[in-house]
Amino acid sequence: MRSIAMESGEMEDAAPLIQEPAAKSTKALLATTGGIVLMAIMGISLWQAGGGMTPEKVAINDAQELVEKNDVLLSMGLGTACREDPSDQKIMPEHANVIHGNMGDCEKKCNDMPKCRAMEYRTSEKRCELWFTPARHHVTVFEDKTVTGRPDFHCFVKSGRCETMKAHKKVLEDAMDSLLTHIKSNCMQGPSHNVFDKCSSTYAQGLLDANSRVCKAMQTACEGESVQC
């Protein structure tokens, strides 16, 4: 497991858990070409119960406020594993602690520690890695099936550094392109109700939501640059 970390300034008052973006924010992402095509293929059920709710989804009252604090964990979505950089193939970084528990407690622990720069969580094992080193990349094990068992990994990265946010946004955009290709060839009969199927509407929505989260973080981290979400 791996998690994503960033070299931004530390946050004094750690915030707890993260919420999916508000519907208004998610819909704004649909202005992008990928979002429009994905909505057209998956249909309105993408935004309804289609693929079910992932058991590890956590909530907080004001996700937008968290992003504005500039150094809190952002989820890269279901089926993502963290890497220190694109060439990283290690099982776990040298500077990391492993704990076990639920995802919310793990997330809060990392947010409460300024030296924790990222975390990775696997739901089936309740296994959490707290990273004390920057992680500037992630991979989509959901689509690539590069792990055994369920691809129930979640990569979280703290949100303060512009170039790192850009790198993760590129990975998410590539994952969206790959998913669109798969949907066109294999999912035209409709979305799957199996959360871990590549035709899952839950996974498709989660990918759009992750793009939205990272784009909004870029608007804060990349001060002075024009970032449209």
TORKOL-4160 file (C-alpha; in steps of 0.2 Angstrom, whole numbers, padded with zeros to 4 digits, m for minus):
229
<pt num="1" X="0000" Y="0000" Z="0000"/>
<pt num="2" X="0005" Y="0017" Z="m0003"/>
<pt num="3" X="m0001" Y="0035" Z="0000"/>
<pt num="4" X="0002" Y="0052" Z="m0007"/>
<pt num="5" X="0010" Y="0066" Z="0001"/>
<pt num="6" X="0015" Y="0084" Z="m0002"/>
<pt num="7" X="0028" Y="0096" Z="0003"/>
<pt num="8" X="0017" Y="0111" Z="0007"/>
<pt num="9" X="0017" Y="0121" Z="0024"/>
<pt num="10" X="0010" Y="0111" Z="0038"/>
<pt num="11" X="m0007" Y="0114" Z="0045"/>
<pt num="12" X="m0009" Y="0119" Z="0063"/>
<pt num="13" X="m0027" Y="0114" Z="0066"/>
<pt num="14" X="m0029" Y="0097" Z="0058"/>
<pt num="15" X="m0047" Y="0094" Z="0050"/>
<pt num="16" X="m0055" Y="0077" Z="0052"/>
<pt num="17" X="m0063" Y="0068" Z="0037"/>
<pt num="18" X="m0067" Y="0072" Z="0019"/>
<pt num="19" X="m0084" Y="0073" Z="0010"/>
<pt num="20" X="m0088" Y="0070" Z="m0008"/>
<pt num="21" X="m0090" Y="0087" Z="m0017"/>
<pt num="22" X="m0107" Y="0095" Z="m0017"/>
<pt num="23" X="m0118" Y="0091" Z="m0032"/>
<pt num="24" X="m0116" Y="0108" Z="m0039"/>
<pt num="25" X="m0097" Y="0106" Z="m0038"/>
<pt num="26" X="m0098" Y="0089" Z="m0046"/>
<pt num="27" X="m0109" Y="0095" Z="m0060"/>
<pt num="28" X="m0096" Y="0109" Z="m0064"/>
<pt num="29" X="m0084" Y="0095" Z="m0069"/>
<pt num="30" X="m0096" Y="0089" Z="m0082"/>
<pt num="31" X="m0091" Y="0104" Z="m0093"/>
<pt num="32" X="m0076" Y="0095" Z="m0097"/>
<pt num="33" X="m0076" Y="0084" Z="m0112"/>
<pt num="34" X="m0073" Y="0068" Z="m0103"/>
<pt num="35" X="m0087" Y="0072" Z="m0090"/>
<pt num="36" X="m0099" Y="0075" Z="m0104"/>
<pt num="37" X="m0095" Y="0059" Z="m0113"/>
<pt num="38" X="m0095" Y="0049" Z="m0097"/>
<pt num="39" X="m0112" Y="0056" Z="m0092"/>
<pt num="40" X="m0119" Y="0052" Z="m0110"/>
<pt num="41" X="m0113" Y="0034" Z="m0109"/>
<pt num="42" X="m0118" Y="0030" Z="m0091"/>
<pt num="43" X="m0134" Y="0039" Z="m0091"/>
<pt num="44" X="m0142" Y="0048" Z="m0077"/>
<pt num="45" X="m0141" Y="0033" Z="m0066"/>
<pt num="46" X="m0122" Y="0038" Z="m0064"/>
<pt num="47" X="m0128" Y="0050" Z="m0051"/>
<pt num="48" X="m0141" Y="0039" Z="m0043"/>
<pt num="49" X="m0140" Y="0022" Z="m0034"/>
<pt num="50" X="m0133" Y="0012" Z="m0049"/>
<pt num="51" X="m0117" Y="0004" Z="m0042"/>
<pt num="52" X="m0121" Y="0006" Z="m0024"/>
<pt num="53" X="m0112" Y="0015" Z="m0010"/>
<pt num="54" X="m0094" Y="0010" Z="m0006"/>
<pt num="55" X="m0094" Y="0005" Z="0013"/>
<pt num="56" X="m0078" Y="0016" Z="0016"/>
<pt num="57" X="m0086" Y="0033" Z="0010"/>
<pt num="58" X="m0084" Y="0045" Z="0025"/>
<pt num="59" X="m0092" Y="0062" Z="0028"/>
<pt num="60" X="m0088" Y="0079" Z="0035"/>
<pt num="61" X="m0099" Y="0095" Z="0036"/>
<pt num="62" X="m0089" Y="0107" Z="0025"/>
<pt num="63" X="m0077" Y="0099" Z="0012"/>
<pt num="64" X="m0075" Y="0115" Z="0003"/>
<pt num="65" X="m0069" Y="0124" Z="0019"/>
<pt num="66" X="m0056" Y="0110" Z="0021"/>
<pt num="67" X="m0049" Y="0112" Z="0004"/>
<pt num="68" X="m0046" Y="0131" Z="0007"/>
<pt num="69" X="m0035" Y="0127" Z="0022"/>
<pt num="70" X="m0023" Y="0120" Z="0009"/>
<pt num="71" X="m0015" Y="0105" Z="0018"/>
<pt num="72" X="m0028" Y="0092" Z="0021"/>
<pt num="73" X="m0030" Y="0074" Z="0014"/>
<pt num="74" X="m0039" Y="0072" Z="m0003"/>
<pt num="75" X="m0045" Y="0055" Z="m0009"/>
<pt num="76" X="m0039" Y="0050" Z="m0026"/>
<pt num="77" X="m0054" Y="0038" Z="m0026"/>
<pt num="78" X="m0058" Y="0020" Z="m0025"/>
<pt num="79" X="m0045" Y="0008" Z="m0032"/>
<pt num="80" X="m0030" Y="0020" Z="m0031"/>
<pt num="81" X="m0013" Y="0016" Z="m0023"/>
<pt num="82" X="0000" Y="0029" Z="m0019"/>
<pt num="83" X="0017" Y="0030" Z="m0026"/>
<pt num="84" X="0032" Y="0042" Z="m0021"/>
<pt num="85" X="0034" Y="0045" Z="m0040"/>
<pt num="86" X="0030" Y="0037" Z="m0057"/>
<pt num="87" X="0045" Y="0025" Z="m0056"/>
<pt num="88" X="0041" Y="0019" Z="m0038"/>
<pt num="89" X="0037" Y="0001" Z="m0037"/>
<pt num="90" X="0040" Y="m0002" Z="m0018"/>
<pt num="91" X="0027" Y="m0011" Z="m0007"/>
<pt num="92" X="0029" Y="0003" Z="0006"/>
<pt num="93" X="0040" Y="0018" Z="0008"/>
<pt num="94" X="0054" Y="0018" Z="0021"/>
<pt num="95" X="0046" Y="0032" Z="0031"/>
<pt num="96" X="0029" Y="0025" Z="0035"/>
<pt num="97" X="0019" Y="0018" Z="0050"/>
<pt num="98" X="0006" Y="0004" Z="0048"/>
<pt num="99" X="m0009" Y="0004" Z="0059"/>
<pt num="100" X="m0026" Y="m0005" Z="0058"/>
<pt num="101" X="m0043" Y="0002" Z="0061"/>
<pt num="102" X="m0057" Y="0011" Z="0051"/>
<pt num="103" X="m0053" Y="0023" Z="0037"/>
<pt num="104" X="m0060" Y="0038" Z="0046"/>
<pt num="105" X="m0049" Y="0035" Z="0061"/>
<pt num="106" X="m0034" Y="0033" Z="0050"/>
<pt num="107" X="m0038" Y="0049" Z="0040"/>
<pt num="108" X="m0040" Y="0059" Z="0056"/>
<pt num="109" X="m0024" Y="0053" Z="0063"/>
<pt num="110" X="m0015" Y="0058" Z="0047"/>
<pt num="111" X="m0023" Y="0075" Z="0047"/>
<pt num="112" X="m0019" Y="0078" Z="0065"/>
<pt num="113" X="0000" Y="0075" Z="0062"/>
<pt num="114" X="0008" Y="0088" Z="0051"/>
<pt num="115" X="0023" Y="0076" Z="0047"/>
<pt num="116" X="0010" Y="0064" Z="0040"/>
<pt num="117" X="0010" Y="0069" Z="0021"/>
<pt num="118" X="m0001" Y="0055" Z="0014"/>
<pt num="119" X="m0010" Y="0039" Z="0018"/>
<pt num="120" X="m0016" Y="0023" Z="0010"/>
<pt num="121" X="m0030" Y="0012" Z="0016"/>
<pt num="122" X="m0036" Y="m0005" Z="0011"/>
<pt num="123" X="m0053" Y="m0008" Z="0017"/>
<pt num="124" X="m0053" Y="m0028" Z="0016"/>
<pt num="125" X="m0038" Y="m0028" Z="0028"/>
<pt num="126" X="m0042" Y="m0012" Z="0038"/>
<pt num="127" X="m0024" Y="m0008" Z="0035"/>
<pt num="128" X="m0018" Y="0010" Z="0035"/>
<pt num="129" X="m0001" Y="0017" Z="0030"/>
<pt num="130" X="0003" Y="0034" Z="0037"/>
<pt num="131" X="0017" Y="0041" Z="0025"/>
<pt num="132" X="0030" Y="0053" Z="0032"/>
<pt num="133" X="0038" Y="0056" Z="0015"/>
<pt num="134" X="0030" Y="0065" Z="0000"/>
<pt num="135" X="0021" Y="0054" Z="m0013"/>
<pt num="136" X="0019" Y="0063" Z="m0030"/>
<pt num="137" X="0010" Y="0050" Z="m0040"/>
<pt num="138" X="m0004" Y="0036" Z="m0039"/>
<pt num="139" X="m0009" Y="0022" Z="m0049"/>
<pt num="140" X="m0026" Y="0015" Z="m0053"/>
<pt num="141" X="m0026" Y="m0003" Z="m0047"/>
<pt num="142" X="m0045" Y="m0004" Z="m0050"/>
<pt num="143" X="m0043" Y="m0003" Z="m0069"/>
<pt num="144" X="m0026" Y="m0011" Z="m0071"/>
<pt num="145" X="m0030" Y="m0025" Z="m0059"/>
<pt num="146" X="m0012" Y="m0025" Z="m0053"/>
<pt num="147" X="m0016" Y="m0032" Z="m0036"/>
<pt num="148" X="m0024" Y="m0049" Z="m0029"/>
<pt num="149" X="m0041" Y="m0049" Z="m0022"/>
<pt num="150" X="m0052" Y="m0034" Z="m0021"/>
<pt num="151" X="m0045" Y="m0017" Z="m0028"/>
<pt num="152" X="m0051" Y="m0009" Z="m0012"/>
<pt num="153" X="m0036" Y="0003" Z="m0010"/>
<pt num="154" X="m0038" Y="0022" Z="m0007"/>
<pt num="155" X="m0024" Y="0034" Z="m0009"/>
<pt num="156" X="m0025" Y="0051" Z="0000"/>
<pt num="157" X="m0013" Y="0065" Z="m0002"/>
<pt num="158" X="m0012" Y="0082" Z="0007"/>
<pt num="159" X="m0017" Y="0096" Z="m0005"/>
<pt num="160" X="m0005" Y="0110" Z="m0003"/>
<pt num="161" X="0008" Y="0109" Z="m0018"/>
<pt num="162" X="0003" Y="0114" Z="m0035"/>
<pt num="163" X="0015" Y="0103" Z="m0045"/>
<pt num="164" X="0010" Y="0088" Z="m0035"/>
<pt num="165" X="m0009" Y="0092" Z="m0038"/>
<pt num="166" X="m0006" Y="0094" Z="m0057"/>
<pt num="167" X="0003" Y="0077" Z="m0057"/>
<pt num="168" X="m0012" Y="0068" Z="m0049"/>
<pt num="169" X="m0024" Y="0077" Z="m0060"/>
<pt num="170" X="m0015" Y="0070" Z="m0075"/>
<pt num="171" X="m0017" Y="0052" Z="m0068"/>
<pt num="172" X="m0035" Y="0055" Z="m0065"/>
<pt num="173" X="m0038" Y="0062" Z="m0083"/>
<pt num="174" X="m0029" Y="0047" Z="m0090"/>
<pt num="175" X="m0039" Y="0035" Z="m0079"/>
<pt num="176" X="m0055" Y="0043" Z="m0086"/>
<pt num="177" X="m0050" Y="0041" Z="m0104"/>
<pt num="178" X="m0046" Y="0023" Z="m0101"/>
<pt num="179" X="m0063" Y="0020" Z="m0092"/>
<pt num="180" X="m0072" Y="0029" Z="m0107"/>
<pt num="181" X="m0064" Y="0017" Z="m0119"/>
<pt num="182" X="m0069" Y="0002" Z="m0108"/>
<pt num="183" X="m0087" Y="0008" Z="m0106"/>
<pt num="184" X="m0089" Y="0010" Z="m0125"/>
<pt num="185" X="m0083" Y="m0008" Z="m0128"/>
<pt num="186" X="m0091" Y="m0017" Z="m0113"/>
<pt num="187" X="m0104" Y="m0007" Z="m0104"/>
<pt num="188" X="m0116" Y="m0001" Z="m0117"/>
<pt num="189" X="m0130" Y="m0012" Z="m0109"/>
<pt num="190" X="m0129" Y="m0001" Z="m0094"/>
<pt num="191" X="m0120" Y="0001" Z="m0078"/>
<pt num="192" X="m0115" Y="m0013" Z="m0066"/>
<pt num="193" X="m0122" Y="m0015" Z="m0048"/>
<pt num="194" X="m0105" Y="m0023" Z="m0043"/>
<pt num="195" X="m0095" Y="m0009" Z="m0035"/>
<pt num="196" X="m0079" Y="m0018" Z="m0041"/>
<pt num="197" X="m0084" Y="m0021" Z="m0059"/>
<pt num="198" X="m0076" Y="m0009" Z="m0072"/>
<pt num="199" X="m0094" Y="m0005" Z="m0078"/>
<pt num="200" X="m0099" Y="0001" Z="m0060"/>
<pt num="201" X="m0107" Y="0018" Z="m0060"/>
<pt num="202" X="m0101" Y="0020" Z="m0042"/>
<pt num="203" X="m0083" Y="0019" Z="m0049"/>
<pt num="204" X="m0087" Y="0031" Z="m0063"/>
<pt num="205" X="m0094" Y="0044" Z="m0051"/>
<pt num="206" X="m0080" Y="0042" Z="m0039"/>
<pt num="207" X="m0068" Y="0046" Z="m0053"/>
<pt num="208" X="m0077" Y="0061" Z="m0058"/>
<pt num="209" X="m0078" Y="0067" Z="m0040"/>
<pt num="210" X="m0059" Y="0064" Z="m0037"/>
<pt num="211" X="m0056" Y="0075" Z="m0053"/>
<pt num="212" X="m0067" Y="0088" Z="m0045"/>
<pt num="213" X="m0058" Y="0088" Z="m0028"/>
<pt num="214" X="m0041" Y="0089" Z="m0036"/>
<pt num="215" X="m0046" Y="0102" Z="m0048"/>
<pt num="216" X="m0052" Y="0113" Z="m0033"/>
<pt num="217" X="m0037" Y="0110" Z="m0023"/>
<pt num="218" X="m0026" Y="0116" Z="m0038"/>
<pt num="219" X="m0036" Y="0132" Z="m0038"/>
<pt num="220" X="m0029" Y="0135" Z="m0021"/>
<pt num="221" X="m0012" Y="0128" Z="m0023"/>
<pt num="222" X="m0008" Y="0135" Z="m0040"/>
<pt num="223" X="m0010" Y="0153" Z="m0035"/>
<pt num="224" X="m0009" Y="0165" Z="m0049"/>
<pt num="225" X="m0013" Y="0152" Z="m0062"/>
<pt num="226" X="m0030" Y="0150" Z="m0071"/>
<pt num="227" X="m0037" Y="0134" Z="m0066"/>
<pt num="228" X="m0055" Y="0130" Z="m0073"/>
<pt num="229" X="m0065" Y="0117" Z="m0064"/>
